[in-house]
Amino acid sequence: MGTCIICGTPVDGRICDSHQEDVVFHFEGDHPNQLVPRRFYSGTVDGYADFGVFVDIAPGVTGLLHRSELDRRLESLDWEPGDTVFVQVKNVRDNGNIDLGWSIRQSEREFRGVLVQDADGEHDVSGEAEPAESERQSEASQKSKPESESEPESESEPESESEPESEPVQEQQSAEADEASGDDARGDYDEPEPTGEADRVEIGTLSDRVGQEIRIEGEVVGARQTGGPTVFELRDETGVVDCAAFVEAGIRAYPDIDVGDVVRLDGEVELRRNEIQVETDALVALEGDEAESVQRRLADALTARARPEAVMPLAAHDSVEAVSEQLLDAAEALRRAILESRPIVVRHAATADGYVAGAAVERAVLPLIREEYAKSDAEYHYFTRRPLDDAVYGMDAATNDVTRMLQDQDRHDEKLPLVLLLGTGSTVESSDGLGLLGIYGAKRVVVDAAVADEDVEDDTEVLVNPARAEADAADLSTGALSANLAAAINDEVRDDLAHLPAISYWEGAPQAYLDLAEEGGYDADRVTALREAVALEAYYQSYQDKRELITDLLFGDEEGHDVGLAEHVAEQFRIKLDDEVETAEANLERREEDDVDFAVIDTDAFTHRFDFPPSTLLVEELHRRNRNGGTFVTLGLGMDELYLRGSEEFDVRAVAERARETLPNAGVTAKGVREGRIEFLSGVRTDVKEAVVDAVVEQL
């Protein structure tokens, strides 16, 4: 029986189940079956194939990191054979094949601990077995200052830090306990503080100062303890940089310095695997006038950099111009999040309009993140798109987001994120989810072209909605609105966004957006192909962002990909949709009730469930193809839900309420107002259909 090296919980071995993903393992076994799924392992790049990368976990134990597991295109990886990398074991098959997963952490300092696993289990790293550690300590002594990282050229000396020994790991746990009681486990070690006069330099200039001794001042926005150094993330008015401070392997340097402190730091600028890092020589927290001066400088710079001067619509559009101030507020909130090292989580519907909206914001935000952070993987760390299966931000999605953000806060000292909701979150059905985010203090920005419910504004920091500006947004899509927001966030990508508004409309796109797309080289046929391709991928990528594929579709020319990709996917869209519509039309129930024509399709009986197209898209297409000149309503009836589309507007909530009065025990509830979705108990589906038809007729 041992104790977890992270939390101290008694366990069989050295790590508890809840912290398996916080530790990286060096595998010294001799068979794939000895590997443990979910764990992260260090490995060596063996070679590339068209479908992925082969990684040696140990001699004779090789796994495949398939290209579908990557968070970027395979061609964009800069790994070379022999490079040390970090991967997660997803599965070990019966035939011994090992399926690997991507690890966003590509250095040991990103993990909270390091262990060795062999055929008998896991154990701490042996100091005698690691001459690289003693060599590094000796080198640090000769230089009269601690080194936080060993040289990356040696495979046994991972970049950024050396492997922690068993004794330092125990000392770390002891130090944490002593620190909590006010004792210093490091004995008489006196951490140096900056002295003398020196000119402060800006973090944004450090790439030109590699090898120089410098002084910087700013706010600590992150602090993490690794098996080697303590890494402080320091921000000033020009950027963010990692600063490694070393006392002893696994021991917290400067324990009194924490996130939010304003500090002065002296150190040497180094370049590690093309990333700027400062090796800390001396560090001190500023107080009084000195701290206030730095805080004032940061605040002034933040305000000046965060708020755009004005909104310049992509094309003339009254609805967009009506919400220009709201767009400025949203753009400022997003830019401020980037400057504050606050992660951005984007939620949008898994539809063509939703994906266009998310991709537009992504296109604007990622370059700003790259400019702001020295770390090459920052764009994957600070920006995430999480598509929603429904157009409602419910408790399931909110619980998922809260769970992730609390884990990131606990494990990595991350700030709580800004959650941007595009085309969702503006109806009362999302209030519970928004409220849960608010309880934990996560910032919420909602952008929706459709009319927002009055009560939702209280659950958001920023609400961009034309109805709030008393504007008619009948001709505005969320994709078009979000593309204009993206241009306000980053004007340098304006030309990249020109074709996106036209793609977001299934029909009725304003001529100004069609002309804008045409000017950018996107004629009507190409716009249609892109819309259909995105719609198909939106269905198959539910719950995932798959950033690279959507980028290839929407911005393929710039990335060097042939436009044939969109045509290929769009062809599959048309084949699948036409086949399903043909079958559905042969089984439509057509009826007339008080001058209202109905077309009813039993989606449970006459469609292929769990395959494309989804019921929402099928009902929408049936409605487009079958509507006549009069009052026409299409109803898609599933096992326990139905979808409504009408040639005239009607209140879905009122329809559900009237049906509930007729059938009080049927569980009739309006769940997705945007998509006309009503849920009910499956045992009374026929009665519910008739009650809904009566309610629609009564309202129209």
VMD Tcl script that draws the C-alpha trace (Angstrom):
set ca {
  {0.00 0.00 0.00}
  {1.33 3.41 -1.01}
  {0.04 6.98 -1.32}
  {-0.94 8.99 -4.39}
  {1.88 11.36 -5.34}
  {-0.69 14.04 -6.20}
  {-3.21 14.01 -3.35}
  {-1.72 11.61 -0.79}
  {-4.69 9.20 -0.89}
  {-3.77 5.63 0.17}
  {-3.60 3.47 -2.97}
  {-2.12 0.26 -4.28}
  {0.75 1.79 -6.18}
  {1.68 5.45 -6.55}
  {-1.32 7.16 -8.21}
  {-5.07 7.17 -7.50}
  {-7.74 6.69 -10.18}
  {-8.83 10.34 -10.22}
  {-5.27 11.55 -11.00}
  {-4.29 8.98 -13.64}
  {-4.39 11.67 -16.34}
  {-2.25 14.11 -14.33}
  {0.88 11.93 -14.42}
  {3.14 10.87 -17.27}
  {4.62 7.35 -17.16}
  {7.92 6.04 -18.50}
  {7.15 2.48 -19.57}
  {9.76 -0.17 -18.79}
  {7.60 -3.20 -19.47}
  {7.98 -5.59 -22.40}
  {4.41 -6.29 -23.56}
  {1.49 -4.11 -24.74}
  {-0.91 -5.78 -22.31}
  {1.01 -4.21 -19.43}
  {-0.06 -0.73 -20.56}
  {-2.95 0.91 -18.72}
  {-5.67 2.66 -20.82}
  {-6.25 6.38 -20.05}
  {-2.67 6.86 -18.86}
  {-0.24 9.22 -20.55}
  {3.13 7.79 -21.56}
  {6.35 9.22 -22.93}
  {7.44 7.74 -26.21}
  {9.70 8.18 -29.20}
  {8.55 8.96 -32.73}
  {9.25 5.93 -34.90}
  {7.89 7.20 -38.21}
  {4.97 8.52 -40.24}
  {2.32 6.87 -42.38}
  {-0.53 8.36 -44.42}
  {-2.91 7.59 -41.58}
  {-0.89 8.67 -38.55}
  {2.31 8.46 -36.50}
  {3.95 5.39 -35.01}
  {5.28 5.96 -31.50}
  {7.58 3.61 -29.56}
  {6.45 3.42 -25.93}
  {9.27 0.96 -25.17}
  {11.53 -1.32 -27.22}
  {9.19 -3.67 -29.09}
  {6.06 -1.83 -27.86}
  {4.80 0.50 -30.59}
  {1.43 2.22 -30.93}
  {-0.37 4.19 -33.63}
  {-1.49 7.77 -33.12}
  {-4.13 7.91 -35.85}
  {-4.58 11.20 -37.69}
  {-8.22 11.34 -36.51}
  {-6.94 11.67 -32.92}
  {-4.87 14.76 -33.68}
  {-6.06 18.28 -32.90}
  {-4.37 19.52 -36.08}
  {-3.56 18.17 -39.52}
  {-0.96 15.41 -39.67}
  {1.13 17.51 -42.03}
  {1.37 20.32 -39.48}
  {3.18 18.18 -36.88}
  {6.84 19.14 -36.50}
  {7.85 15.82 -34.91}
  {10.91 14.09 -36.29}
  {11.83 10.40 -35.89}
  {13.59 10.03 -32.56}
  {11.79 12.96 -30.90}
  {10.43 12.37 -27.41}
  {6.65 12.90 -27.37}
  {3.77 12.33 -24.98}
  {0.67 10.31 -25.87}
  {-2.31 8.70 -24.17}
  {-3.02 4.98 -24.45}
  {-6.65 4.73 -25.58}
  {-6.91 0.98 -26.09}
  {-4.84 -2.19 -26.35}
  {-6.44 -4.61 -28.78}
  {-6.49 -8.40 -28.49}
  {-3.90 -8.66 -31.25}
  {-1.52 -6.36 -29.36}
  {-2.15 -3.25 -31.47}
  {-2.08 -0.08 -29.40}
  {-4.42 2.83 -30.14}
  {-2.93 6.12 -28.99}
  {-4.55 9.49 -28.31}
  {-3.22 13.03 -28.62}
  {-1.80 14.80 -25.57}
  {-1.94 18.58 -25.59}
  {0.84 18.43 -22.98}
  {4.11 17.88 -24.82}
  {6.63 18.40 -22.02}
  {6.99 16.85 -18.59}
  {6.56 20.22 -16.91}
  {2.93 20.23 -18.07}
  {2.20 17.15 -15.94}
  {1.88 17.13 -12.17}
  {4.08 14.11 -11.67}
  {6.33 11.51 -13.32}
  {6.36 7.78 -12.59}
  {7.94 4.64 -14.01}
  {5.73 1.67 -14.89}
  {7.16 -1.80 -15.40}
  {5.75 -5.31 -15.42}
  {5.27 -5.21 -11.63}
  {3.44 -1.87 -11.44}
  {4.41 1.76 -11.01}
  {7.10 3.31 -8.84}
  {8.98 6.56 -8.41}
  {11.92 7.38 -10.64}
  {15.21 6.13 -9.17}
  {17.86 8.81 -8.80}
  {20.68 6.31 -9.41}
  {19.03 5.24 -12.64}
  {18.95 8.77 -13.97}
  {22.48 10.15 -14.52}
  {20.92 12.98 -16.51}
  {19.50 14.38 -13.28}
  {22.81 14.34 -11.45}
  {24.51 15.86 -14.46}
  {21.96 18.65 -14.53}
  {22.33 19.29 -10.81}
  {26.12 19.38 -11.20}
  {25.84 21.80 -14.11}
  {23.48 23.99 -12.10}
  {25.96 24.07 -9.22}
  {28.83 25.05 -11.51}
  {26.81 27.90 -12.97}
  {25.87 29.06 -9.46}
  {22.25 29.18 -10.42}
  {19.54 26.50 -10.80}
  {18.61 25.14 -14.18}
  {14.93 24.32 -14.70}
  {15.43 22.18 -17.77}
  {17.88 19.71 -19.19}
  {19.09 19.95 -22.76}
  {16.44 18.75 -25.23}
  {18.93 16.98 -27.48}
  {19.26 14.01 -25.13}
  {16.35 11.58 -25.16}
  {16.99 10.72 -21.50}
  {16.71 14.37 -20.58}
  {13.18 15.54 -21.52}
  {12.76 19.19 -22.44}
  {11.74 21.62 -19.70}
  {12.60 19.46 -16.71}
  {14.23 16.32 -15.44}
  {12.35 13.37 -14.04}
  {11.57 13.65 -10.33}
  {13.30 11.20 -8.01}
  {11.43 9.23 -5.40}
  {12.97 11.18 -2.54}
  {12.10 14.64 -3.96}
  {8.51 13.47 -4.56}
  {8.24 12.56 -0.89}
  {9.91 15.83 0.03}
  {7.36 17.68 -2.10}
  {4.47 16.11 -0.17}
  {6.26 16.92 3.08}
  {6.94 20.46 1.92}
  {3.27 20.98 1.09}
  {2.29 19.81 4.54}
  {4.94 21.99 6.19}
  {3.93 24.98 4.09}
  {0.32 24.56 5.25}
  {1.51 24.73 8.87}
  {3.80 27.70 8.25}
  {7.08 25.73 8.10}
  {9.60 25.83 5.26}
  {10.62 22.35 4.16}
  {13.55 23.76 2.22}
  {15.57 24.52 5.30}
  {17.64 27.69 5.16}
  {17.32 28.19 1.42}
  {16.94 31.92 0.78}
  {15.22 32.65 -2.53}
  {16.89 35.62 -4.20}
  {15.02 38.85 -4.93}
  {15.82 41.39 -7.64}
  {18.30 44.03 -6.49}
  {19.89 47.10 -8.01}
  {18.73 49.26 -10.87}
  {17.80 47.70 -14.19}
  {15.63 48.75 -17.10}
  {12.35 46.90 -17.38}
  {11.74 45.24 -20.75}
  {8.42 44.26 -22.30}
  {7.50 40.60 -22.62}
  {6.54 41.19 -26.22}
  {10.21 41.88 -27.04}
  {11.70 38.73 -25.47}
  {11.99 36.86 -28.76}
  {14.69 39.39 -29.70}
  {16.54 38.94 -26.39}
  {17.38 35.22 -26.28}
  {20.46 34.69 -24.12}
  {20.15 38.07 -22.40}
  {19.63 38.81 -18.71}
  {16.43 40.85 -18.39}
  {13.99 42.33 -15.87}
  {10.23 42.13 -16.37}
  {7.23 43.22 -14.30}
  {3.64 42.05 -14.46}
  {0.84 39.95 -13.02}
  {1.13 36.23 -12.28}
  {-1.72 34.64 -14.24}
  {-0.71 31.02 -13.71}
  {1.44 28.96 -11.37}
  {2.04 25.23 -11.60}
  {4.40 22.86 -9.85}
  {6.08 20.23 -12.00}
  {8.38 17.36 -11.15}
  {11.24 19.80 -11.76}
  {10.74 23.59 -11.64}
  {7.88 25.80 -10.54}
  {6.50 27.54 -13.63}
  {4.98 31.00 -13.25}
  {2.97 32.40 -16.16}
  {3.66 36.15 -16.18}
  {1.72 38.80 -18.11}
  {2.51 42.42 -18.79}
  {0.86 44.88 -21.16}
  {2.48 43.27 -24.22}
  {2.19 39.52 -23.74}
  {2.57 36.39 -21.61}
  {5.61 34.19 -20.93}
  {6.46 31.12 -18.84}
  {9.09 31.73 -16.15}
  {10.70 28.64 -14.61}
  {12.03 28.90 -11.04}
  {14.04 25.98 -9.63}
  {14.93 25.18 -6.03}
  {14.99 21.40 -6.00}
  {13.21 18.80 -8.11}
  {9.49 18.90 -7.34}
  {9.81 21.58 -4.61}
  {7.70 24.74 -4.84}
  {9.83 27.80 -5.49}
  {8.65 31.11 -4.06}
  {5.64 29.59 -2.24}
  {4.39 33.04 -1.25}
  {3.93 34.05 -4.91}
  {0.51 33.13 -6.27}
  {-1.88 33.87 -9.13}
  {-2.92 37.52 -9.07}
  {0.28 38.82 -7.48}
  {2.16 41.67 -9.13}
  {5.85 40.82 -9.33}
  {9.28 41.90 -10.53}
  {11.44 39.16 -12.03}
  {15.07 38.95 -13.17}
  {16.20 36.10 -15.37}
  {17.69 34.87 -18.61}
  {15.69 34.50 -21.81}
  {15.98 31.04 -23.35}
  {14.52 29.30 -26.38}
  {13.24 25.78 -25.71}
  {11.85 23.90 -28.73}
  {11.06 27.22 -30.39}
  {9.24 28.53 -27.31}
  {10.43 31.54 -25.32}
  {10.95 30.90 -21.62}
  {12.62 32.85 -18.84}
  {14.94 31.06 -16.40}
  {14.23 32.87 -13.14}
  {17.20 34.22 -11.17}
  {15.25 36.40 -8.73}
  {11.61 37.16 -8.03}
  {9.71 39.40 -5.62}
  {6.10 40.47 -5.08}
  {5.58 44.21 -5.44}
  {3.54 46.16 -2.92}
  {2.18 49.64 -2.37}
  {2.87 52.27 -5.00}
  {5.03 49.95 -7.10}
  {2.25 47.37 -7.38}
  {-0.38 50.03 -8.08}
  {1.76 51.51 -10.83}
  {2.08 48.14 -12.58}
  {-1.62 47.35 -12.14}
  {-2.58 50.73 -13.56}
  {-0.28 50.22 -16.53}
  {-1.79 46.78 -17.22}
  {-5.38 48.01 -16.80}
  {-4.87 50.96 -19.14}
  {-3.24 48.77 -21.76}
  {-5.97 46.13 -21.40}
  {-8.74 48.64 -21.98}
  {-6.96 50.23 -24.91}
  {-6.29 46.87 -26.57}
  {-9.59 45.17 -25.80}
  {-12.25 47.47 -27.24}
  {-12.37 47.95 -31.02}
  {-12.81 51.50 -32.22}
  {-15.95 50.76 -34.22}
  {-17.95 48.08 -36.00}
  {-17.62 48.07 -39.78}
  {-20.25 45.65 -41.16}
  {-19.07 43.22 -43.83}
  {-21.91 44.51 -46.04}
  {-24.73 47.00 -45.69}
  {-27.29 45.41 -43.38}
  {-29.68 47.40 -41.20}
  {-30.05 44.61 -38.62}
  {-26.29 44.47 -38.08}
  {-25.92 48.22 -37.87}
  {-28.70 48.31 -35.26}
  {-26.65 46.13 -32.89}
  {-23.26 47.79 -33.47}
  {-22.85 48.76 -29.80}
  {-23.79 45.24 -28.70}
  {-21.24 43.82 -31.13}
  {-18.59 46.17 -29.73}
  {-19.37 44.94 -26.20}
  {-19.10 41.31 -27.30}
  {-15.89 41.92 -29.24}
  {-14.37 43.67 -26.23}
  {-15.35 40.80 -23.93}
  {-13.66 38.26 -26.20}
  {-10.53 40.32 -26.77}
  {-10.30 41.00 -23.03}
  {-10.54 37.27 -22.32}
  {-7.55 36.67 -24.59}
  {-5.54 39.39 -22.87}
  {-6.49 38.11 -19.41}
  {-5.42 34.51 -20.18}
  {-9.05 33.44 -19.86}
  {-10.05 30.37 -21.95}
  {-12.87 30.86 -24.46}
  {-15.45 28.10 -24.93}
  {-17.76 28.47 -27.94}
  {-21.10 26.68 -27.99}
  {-23.13 26.57 -31.20}
  {-25.74 24.34 -32.79}
  {-24.55 21.43 -34.93}
  {-26.06 22.96 -38.08}
  {-24.60 24.71 -41.12}
  {-25.54 28.09 -39.65}
  {-24.08 27.13 -36.27}
  {-20.80 25.85 -37.70}
  {-20.39 28.93 -39.88}
  {-20.92 31.11 -36.81}
  {-18.38 29.18 -34.75}
  {-15.82 29.02 -37.55}
  {-16.08 32.79 -38.11}
  {-15.25 33.59 -34.49}
  {-12.52 30.95 -34.48}
  {-10.95 32.51 -37.57}
  {-10.76 35.87 -35.79}
  {-9.64 34.72 -32.35}
  {-6.87 32.19 -33.11}
  {-4.43 34.71 -34.67}
  {-4.82 36.96 -31.63}
  {-4.04 34.05 -29.31}
  {-0.96 33.15 -31.35}
  {0.28 36.74 -31.17}
  {-0.28 36.95 -27.43}
  {1.29 33.72 -26.18}
  {4.77 32.31 -26.59}
  {3.56 28.71 -26.26}
  {2.99 27.07 -29.63}
  {-0.08 25.13 -28.44}
  {-1.80 28.15 -26.89}
  {-4.54 28.24 -29.54}
  {-5.66 24.75 -28.46}
  {-5.37 25.64 -24.78}
  {-7.30 28.91 -24.80}
  {-9.98 28.31 -27.45}
  {-12.44 25.42 -27.77}
  {-15.53 24.90 -29.89}
  {-18.10 22.44 -28.50}
  {-21.07 21.97 -30.85}
  {-24.49 21.32 -29.34}
  {-26.82 18.62 -30.58}
  {-29.78 20.88 -29.77}
  {-30.34 24.60 -30.17}
  {-30.77 24.81 -26.39}
  {-27.99 25.27 -23.83}
  {-29.43 22.87 -21.28}
  {-28.23 21.46 -17.99}
  {-26.41 18.57 -19.66}
  {-24.18 20.90 -21.69}
  {-23.74 23.33 -18.79}
  {-22.82 20.51 -16.39}
  {-20.24 19.27 -18.87}
  {-18.73 22.76 -19.19}
  {-18.69 23.39 -15.44}
  {-17.08 20.02 -14.75}
  {-14.30 20.69 -17.26}
  {-13.65 24.22 -16.09}
  {-13.45 23.19 -12.43}
  {-11.03 20.38 -13.32}
  {-8.87 22.81 -15.31}
  {-8.96 25.30 -12.46}
  {-7.95 22.65 -9.93}
  {-5.31 20.92 -12.05}
  {-3.80 23.81 -13.97}
  {-4.80 26.96 -12.05}
  {-6.76 28.12 -15.10}
  {-9.09 31.06 -14.92}
  {-12.78 30.35 -15.35}
  {-13.68 30.59 -19.04}
  {-15.77 32.96 -21.07}
  {-18.57 30.91 -22.63}
  {-19.75 32.28 -25.99}
  {-23.13 30.94 -27.12}
  {-23.93 31.40 -30.82}
  {-27.53 30.88 -31.93}
  {-28.37 29.34 -28.58}
  {-28.78 30.47 -24.98}
  {-31.29 33.24 -25.71}
  {-34.50 31.44 -24.71}
  {-35.85 30.53 -21.28}
  {-35.13 26.87 -22.02}
  {-31.45 27.75 -21.56}
  {-31.90 29.66 -18.30}
  {-30.98 26.74 -16.05}
  {-27.76 26.11 -17.97}
  {-26.79 29.78 -18.03}
  {-27.63 30.04 -14.34}
  {-25.28 27.17 -13.49}
  {-22.43 28.95 -15.26}
  {-23.29 32.12 -13.37}
  {-23.18 30.41 -9.99}
  {-19.53 29.54 -10.62}
  {-18.69 32.95 -12.06}
  {-18.07 31.96 -15.68}
  {-18.68 34.86 -18.05}
  {-21.49 34.40 -20.59}
  {-21.87 36.13 -23.96}
  {-24.88 35.27 -26.15}
  {-25.12 36.12 -29.87}
  {-28.41 35.19 -31.55}
  {-30.20 36.59 -34.59}
  {-33.61 35.23 -33.50}
  {-35.76 37.05 -30.98}
  {-34.45 36.55 -27.44}
  {-36.69 36.05 -24.41}
  {-36.78 38.98 -22.04}
  {-35.62 37.09 -18.94}
  {-32.43 35.75 -20.58}
  {-30.62 39.09 -20.46}
  {-30.30 38.75 -16.67}
  {-28.28 35.53 -17.17}
  {-25.62 37.07 -19.44}
  {-22.88 39.67 -19.32}
  {-23.40 40.56 -23.00}
  {-26.41 39.79 -25.19}
  {-26.21 40.56 -28.92}
  {-29.75 40.40 -30.26}
  {-31.44 42.64 -32.86}
  {-34.77 42.43 -31.05}
  {-33.14 44.16 -28.07}
  {-32.37 47.06 -30.41}
  {-35.94 46.98 -31.75}
  {-34.62 45.91 -35.16}
  {-36.33 43.59 -37.64}
  {-33.99 40.62 -38.02}
  {-36.16 38.49 -40.30}
  {-33.37 38.51 -42.92}
  {-30.49 37.90 -40.48}
  {-28.86 34.56 -39.70}
  {-26.70 33.85 -36.67}
  {-23.85 32.98 -39.03}
  {-24.04 36.41 -40.66}
  {-24.25 38.14 -37.28}
  {-21.28 36.14 -35.95}
  {-19.20 36.87 -39.06}
  {-19.70 40.58 -38.41}
  {-18.70 40.02 -34.77}
  {-15.56 38.23 -35.96}
  {-14.64 41.20 -38.17}
  {-15.02 43.48 -35.14}
  {-12.77 41.18 -33.07}
  {-10.00 41.06 -35.66}
  {-10.24 43.32 -38.69}
  {-7.24 41.64 -40.30}
  {-9.32 38.55 -41.16}
  {-12.15 40.57 -42.72}
  {-11.40 39.29 -46.24}
  {-11.40 35.68 -45.00}
  {-14.95 36.10 -43.69}
  {-16.58 37.65 -46.76}
  {-18.23 34.45 -48.05}
  {-19.42 33.08 -44.70}
  {-22.69 35.07 -44.31}
  {-24.02 33.80 -47.66}
  {-23.21 30.19 -46.69}
  {-25.23 30.45 -43.47}
  {-28.60 30.90 -45.28}
  {-30.54 27.98 -46.70}
  {-32.72 30.47 -48.55}
  {-33.46 34.18 -48.56}
  {-29.87 35.39 -48.21}
  {-29.67 39.19 -48.57}
  {-28.32 40.18 -51.96}
  {-25.55 42.20 -50.29}
  {-24.08 38.99 -48.84}
  {-24.41 37.10 -52.13}
  {-22.59 39.93 -53.89}
  {-19.91 39.96 -51.20}
  {-19.30 36.24 -51.68}
  {-19.22 36.66 -55.46}
  {-16.57 39.37 -55.13}
  {-14.48 36.95 -53.10}
  {-14.65 34.26 -55.77}
  {-17.57 32.27 -54.36}
  {-20.38 32.02 -56.92}
  {-23.85 30.74 -56.10}
  {-23.02 27.09 -56.92}
  {-19.94 27.11 -54.73}
  {-21.77 28.77 -51.85}
  {-24.45 26.06 -52.07}
  {-21.85 23.28 -52.14}
  {-20.11 24.68 -49.07}
  {-23.40 25.01 -47.18}
  {-24.34 21.42 -47.94}
  {-20.87 20.09 -47.12}
  {-20.80 21.87 -43.77}
  {-24.32 20.64 -42.98}
  {-23.29 17.03 -43.57}
  {-20.13 17.31 -41.48}
  {-22.07 19.17 -38.78}
  {-24.23 16.07 -38.35}
  {-21.34 13.63 -38.22}
  {-19.24 15.84 -35.96}
  {-21.85 16.43 -33.27}
  {-20.20 17.11 -29.90}
  {-16.79 17.64 -31.58}
  {-15.20 20.65 -33.19}
  {-12.70 18.89 -35.55}
  {-11.21 22.27 -36.28}
  {-9.07 21.31 -39.22}
  {-11.77 19.72 -41.40}
  {-14.15 22.67 -41.10}
  {-11.22 24.99 -41.83}
  {-10.39 23.02 -44.96}
  {-13.99 23.24 -46.15}
  {-14.63 26.92 -45.47}
  {-11.14 28.31 -46.13}
  {-9.72 25.63 -48.43}
  {-8.18 27.92 -51.04}
  {-5.97 29.68 -48.54}
  {-4.85 26.39 -47.02}
  {-3.87 25.00 -50.43}
  {-6.67 22.44 -50.74}
  {-8.60 21.86 -53.93}
  {-12.22 22.98 -53.93}
  {-13.09 19.40 -54.82}
  {-13.26 18.61 -51.10}
  {-16.46 20.63 -50.70}
  {-17.96 19.21 -53.88}
  {-17.19 15.66 -52.77}
  {-18.85 16.09 -49.38}
  {-21.76 18.08 -50.84}
  {-22.48 15.27 -53.29}
  {-22.84 12.87 -50.38}
  {-25.17 15.39 -48.72}
  {-27.44 15.53 -51.77}
  {-27.53 11.76 -52.25}
  {-28.42 11.07 -48.63}
  {-30.96 13.89 -48.37}
  {-32.69 13.13 -51.68}
  {-33.02 9.43 -50.83}
  {-34.56 10.20 -47.46}
  {-36.90 12.89 -48.80}
  {-38.08 10.58 -51.59}
  {-38.96 7.89 -49.05}
  {-40.63 10.39 -46.73}
  {-42.72 12.01 -49.45}
  {-44.12 8.61 -50.41}
  {-45.34 8.23 -46.84}
  {-46.61 11.73 -46.09}
  {-50.01 12.03 -44.50}
  {-51.69 15.02 -46.13}
  {-54.73 16.64 -44.56}
  {-56.58 19.92 -44.35}
  {-57.99 21.41 -41.16}
  {-59.91 24.73 -41.35}
  {-57.99 26.04 -44.36}
  {-54.63 24.92 -42.95}
  {-52.82 22.31 -45.06}
  {-50.79 19.77 -43.09}
  {-48.09 17.35 -44.24}
  {-47.27 14.83 -41.52}
  {-44.37 12.36 -41.65}
  {-43.90 9.62 -39.08}
  {-40.11 9.94 -38.69}
  {-39.99 6.92 -36.41}
  {-41.56 4.62 -39.00}
  {-40.46 6.05 -42.35}
  {-36.91 7.36 -41.87}
  {-33.55 5.79 -41.04}
  {-33.02 6.64 -37.40}
  {-29.54 7.64 -36.23}
  {-28.40 8.46 -39.74}
  {-28.29 11.58 -41.88}
  {-30.39 13.66 -42.30}
  {-31.55 14.46 -38.76}
  {-35.26 15.04 -38.23}
  {-34.82 18.82 -38.07}
  {-33.20 19.01 -41.51}
  {-35.59 16.46 -43.04}
  {-38.71 18.30 -41.87}
  {-37.22 21.60 -43.05}
  {-36.53 20.17 -46.52}
  {-39.97 18.53 -46.75}
  {-41.53 21.85 -45.86}
  {-39.55 23.70 -48.54}
  {-40.42 21.20 -51.25}
  {-44.11 20.71 -50.47}
  {-45.43 24.03 -49.29}
  {-48.08 25.69 -51.38}
  {-49.39 29.23 -51.66}
  {-51.73 28.93 -48.68}
  {-51.20 28.31 -44.98}
  {-49.02 25.21 -44.83}
  {-47.59 23.30 -41.84}
  {-45.18 20.35 -41.87}
  {-45.11 18.06 -38.84}
  {-42.42 15.44 -38.20}
  {-43.65 12.92 -35.62}
  {-41.07 10.85 -33.76}
  {-41.34 8.37 -30.92}
  {-41.46 10.99 -28.17}
  {-40.87 14.30 -29.97}
  {-42.21 16.22 -32.94}
  {-40.99 19.07 -35.12}
  {-43.12 21.84 -36.62}
  {-42.53 24.13 -39.60}
  {-45.05 26.65 -40.88}
  {-45.48 29.06 -43.76}
  {-46.74 31.54 -41.16}
  {-45.24 32.19 -37.75}
  {-46.82 30.62 -34.70}
  {-45.87 30.36 -31.03}
  {-44.46 26.88 -30.35}
  {-44.73 27.38 -26.59}
  {-48.39 28.34 -26.92}
  {-49.03 25.28 -29.10}
  {-47.41 23.03 -26.49}
  {-49.33 24.71 -23.67}
  {-52.66 24.25 -25.48}
  {-51.88 20.58 -26.19}
  {-50.92 20.10 -22.54}
  {-54.30 21.46 -21.47}
  {-55.96 18.89 -23.74}
  {-53.68 16.06 -22.54}
  {-52.56 16.99 -19.00}
  {-50.86 13.63 -18.39}
  {-48.97 13.37 -21.67}
  {-45.87 15.32 -20.60}
  {-46.17 17.78 -23.49}
  {-43.36 20.36 -23.29}
  {-41.80 22.84 -25.73}
  {-38.09 21.99 -25.64}
  {-36.57 23.71 -28.67}
  {-38.38 26.86 -29.71}
  {-35.81 27.68 -32.41}
  {-36.28 24.31 -34.11}
  {-40.01 23.93 -33.33}
  {-39.47 20.87 -31.11}
  {-42.06 19.54 -28.67}
  {-41.51 16.51 -26.42}
  {-44.14 14.15 -24.97}
  {-44.62 10.65 -23.56}
  {-44.34 8.00 -26.27}
  {-47.42 6.07 -25.11}
  {-49.76 8.84 -26.25}
  {-48.01 9.97 -29.46}
  {-51.12 9.70 -31.67}
  {-53.23 11.71 -29.23}
  {-50.47 14.31 -28.95}
  {-50.29 14.63 -32.75}
  {-54.00 15.41 -32.91}
  {-53.82 17.83 -29.98}
  {-50.93 19.69 -31.62}
  {-52.73 19.90 -34.96}
  {-55.79 21.36 -33.20}
  {-53.62 23.85 -31.29}
  {-51.87 25.02 -34.48}
  {-55.21 25.48 -36.29}
  {-56.59 27.39 -33.32}
  {-53.60 29.75 -33.30}
  {-53.45 30.30 -37.09}
}
mol new
graphics top color blue
foreach p $ca { graphics top sphere $p radius 0.5 }
foreach p [lrange $ca 0 end-1] q [lrange $ca 1 end] { graphics top cylinder $p $q radius 0.2 }
display resetview
